[in-house]
């Protein structure tokens, strides 16, 4: 209830307007309020002292009212990575600002030519004495334009198999040589392209072991897939559709009630899968398979719900915010543009299927 009240008090109409106008899905006043009351720290996998399901509960409240959780999810992912592989110095230097909600972060994994194929990235970090010099480009670096920290995956040894020659760094965004350009998506989000030109960093910025970047990446992706965000979007979608259908006098139609019941059932399954992944993470485990299962089901269920409700709303479901004719005040249009991206970011549906097939079902590698 307290988290719900904090969202209500801090995510004002002005903040909502700013979020949808800019595509920057964060809310600094809300994050600071959560941090001041310890809710961010309590939710960090392996670090928080709260109930194992507080991580799920936090994002469940965000998604039920469409509060901006993108930036918060990256904060929690980075804090979880630091908790597992960060040095004591890094934890002391970086964690307090993240847990207070006063610092933002961005994930520099994907590249223009290598989206989900992270083992093939080409951004290079080359040794120069005790330092590294980094050159390359990253794509889909959400929040990079407002972030304080960048988690950067680089190639440090091209002579070994691709996944063995990677190293991860944690860099301040004001490091000389880092630049950011906006990229706006069909889902109304600003994601950014980030460029690194002769960026020089010292050993204190190494996150995990040198050439151990694949292991660090696995920690981050385990939290990102099915643990933080995008697994409960159908709840808000169902609520907004129900309000619209009731106002339009459509609830007497059995076909519409049947569609809504189908979506409600899938929402419940998504919730239970997310709770399982969150419990694994909070218990100090890496929910690699569990997160993949959750993301697979929840994102496909989200798309199924959008299709069901669009079939009912018809052309009015394609009208956006600000149009008086728009179904559900434009939210159906927003959800229809947002849903496809959820099957891509954090690992595509195809990659997650391979993860479940190989690590859970014991099938041979498909690649």
Secondary structure, 3 states (H helix, E strand, C coil): CHHHHHHHHHCCHHHHHHHHHHCCCCCHHHHHHHHHCCHHHHHCCCCCCCCCCHHHHHHHHHHHCCCCCHHHHHHHHHHHHHHHHCCHHHHHHHHHHHHCCCCCEEEECCECCECCCHHHCCCEEEEECCEEEEEEEEECCCCCCCCCEEEEEEECCCCCCHHHCEEEEEEECCCCCEEEECCECCCCCECCEEEEEEEEECHHHEECCCCCHHHHHHHHHHHHCCCCCCCCHHHHHHHHHHHHHHHCCCCCCHHHHHHHHHHHHHHHHHHHHHHHHHHHHHCCCCCHHHHHHHHHHHHHHHHHHHHHHHHHHHHHHHCCCCCCCCHHHHHHHHHHHHHHHHCCCCCCHHHHHHHHHHHCCCCCCCC
